[in-house]
């Protein structure tokens, strides 16, 4: 391939510089796609949490038998197992020294660890509180989206962060913590986890 | 019109292939040899030559390892490479009247 300094005989220096900048932009865009997460984990957890909240709602209003704790144990086992499988499937070369992917993975790992620690500790000591777990999850989801919007340089993810923080504010101020909160959480998982996941998948496939 | 002073331009980066390598790595941070070859649409030999020059300048680091039974060369941009690339882009931007240096 011809060297840049050799192929500018017929172009002015500034035209050559513009051509070089265009080349840099296109290669950096390709590099960013490579560095980006494919959103598979978000699609998985978005769908899983949405279903879980709706099933829990049906259970609480008496449409399904009581299964509150066992339902969440099943969700966590499925979610963590599938996440582990998705992580193993990703080529190691794509993960190593890839700051964006490391930031993305660790933001969600921090959410997972926080939620698992709360769930296990609260269950052991009989302190499992619905309001606390939902406020904690909404707050940590918002924080994780805020971090990944920066590390992946995908600004629209900030809307998901803002959305979860609004959900958190709603959860903190609501007087009666009834079944409708489960509906709010289930519905929120769609536009605020599943859709961002699908958006990232689209970006990763180069259609975004 | 501003002048394009080639003496100010980093010669290690100022080649089409090396510029493409540095631009890709500046965003991706690392890539394996096969992936880079596919992105750049160049031959093994051509890519190796350009990577050697960038490695010689300390702009990229090459590490070889085995994934299963397959050998793999991972190329990462170094801190020095990052700085050199940013300076190079700034020089170009200045050339076309964007982000002029004070």
Contacts between the chains, C-beta under 8 A, distances in Angstrom:
chain1	res1	chain2	res2	distance
A	1	B	16	5.6
A	1	B	17	5.6
A	1	B	42	6.2
A	1	B	46	6.9
A	2	B	16	6.5
A	3	B	15	4.7
A	3	B	16	6.1
A	4	B	14	5.8
A	4	B	15	5.8
A	4	B	16	4.7
A	4	B	19	6.3
A	5	B	6	6.8
A	5	B	14	5.7
A	5	B	15	7.1
A	7	B	16	7.6
A	12	B	1	7.6
A	13	B	2	7.9
A	13	B	3	6.9
A	13	B	4	2.9
A	13	B	95	6.7
A	14	B	1	6.3
A	14	B	2	6.7
A	14	B	4	6.9
A	14	B	95	5.8
A	14	B	96	5.4
A	14	B	97	7.8
A	16	B	4	6.9
A	17	B	4	6.4
A	17	B	92	4.7
A	17	B	95	3.9
A	17	B	96	5.0
A	18	B	96	5.3
A	20	B	19	6.5
A	20	B	92	5.5
A	21	B	89	7.5
A	21	B	92	5.3
A	21	B	93	6.9
A	21	B	96	6.6
A	23	B	16	7.3
A	23	B	19	6.4
A	23	B	20	6.6
A	23	B	23	7.0
A	24	B	19	6.7
A	24	B	23	4.4
A	24	B	89	6.2
A	24	B	92	7.5
A	25	B	23	8.0
A	26	B	23	8.0
A	27	B	19	7.8
A	27	B	20	5.0
A	27	B	23	3.5
A	27	B	24	4.7
A	27	B	27	7.7
A	27	B	39	7.6
A	28	B	23	5.0
A	28	B	24	7.2
A	28	B	26	6.1
A	28	B	27	4.3
A	29	B	27	7.5
A	30	B	24	5.9
A	30	B	27	7.6
A	30	B	28	7.9
A	30	B	39	5.8
A	31	B	23	6.8
A	31	B	24	4.3
A	31	B	25	6.6
A	31	B	26	6.6
A	31	B	27	3.0
A	31	B	28	3.7
A	31	B	31	7.8
A	32	B	27	4.5
A	32	B	28	7.2
A	34	B	24	7.7
A	34	B	27	7.6
A	34	B	28	4.3
A	34	B	31	6.5
A	34	B	35	7.3
A	35	B	27	6.0
A	35	B	28	4.7
A	35	B	29	6.3
A	91	B	67	7.4
A	92	B	67	6.2
A	93	B	30	7.7
A	93	B	31	7.8
A	93	B	32	4.5
A	93	B	35	7.7
A	93	B	67	6.9
A	93	B	72	6.1
A	93	B	74	5.7
A	96	B	30	6.6
A	96	B	74	6.6
A	97	B	29	5.8
A	97	B	30	4.1
A	97	B	74	7.2
A	97	B	76	4.9
A	98	B	28	7.2
A	98	B	29	5.5
A	98	B	30	6.0
A	99	B	29	5.5
A	100	B	29	7.4
